[in-house]
Amino acid sequence: MNQLMALYGFNREIKNRRFETVTNAANTESTLYIYDMIVSDALTAEWMGGVDAQTFVNALSAITAPTIHIRINSPGGDVFAARAIEQSIKTHPSNIIAHIDGVAASAATYIALAADEIRANEGALFMIHNAWTSTAGDSRDLMSTANLLSKIDGTLAQTYSTKSGKPIDEITPLMDAETWFTAQEAVDFGFIDSIEQGKTAKALWNMAVYKNAPVIEPEQAAEPEQPTNQPILKPDFSAMERQLRLAIAI
């Protein structure tokens, strides 16, 4: 099963998702909320929900306030879409502060790391791991895909190394293991600049596709609305595969 499709499917009906920009009257500060998954394109966003790179880049480019706050509560998603979002943050002329309000997992981590300053709420989580994909073909196809994934993992390890100051050979085992950091652990390791006090966003997301994901208490989870005679969180993966192109995800 494609784990990216599973992540999208499990969270397709999650409520209280948010992607919007709020600017103060003086246009001195803007806040951009990424409370959603990261998806490859607008069609995927329409079908599965999520924030696609083009929509994000257009929204960020339209902001002229000198200070921008990007508030993140995301389970991750498409690696290349997240890289495009990351680059748009790096090249924007405003001072950008990332706030991890709930969880920055997977692809959402290097979106956060692209900001000029990274803060996390006391109860936030930060997770790094290796890239995923699904493929088919003969041995040469499989080896080619494995080589590509290895290259992607190398670029991600470099990003984490650059921010934290830790050597890549210290980062790689953490990615292999799928490592979840508390806010304090992320500060201690060098991923996050500071911890801020405030209300931590509810995690909301079903992160069962991750092997080490923390258990979300029932009162924190947003349950999808669906008929009582339907099983919970059992999306039609075959339909998803027909609707969405094959994507490499993290």
Secondary structure, DSSP 4 states (H G I P E B T S, - for coil): --HHHHHHHHHTT-SS-EEEEEE-TTSSEEEEEEES-EESSHHHHHHH--EEHHHHHHHHHT---SEEEEEEEE--BBHHHHHHHHHHHHH-SSEEEEEEEEEEETHHHHHHHTSSEEEEETT-EEEE---B----SSHHHHHHHHHHHHHHHHHHHHHHHHHH---HHHHHHHHHHTEEEEHHHHHHHTS-SEEE-SPPPP-B---TTSTTPPPPPGGGBPPPP--TTSPTT---HHHHHHHS----B-
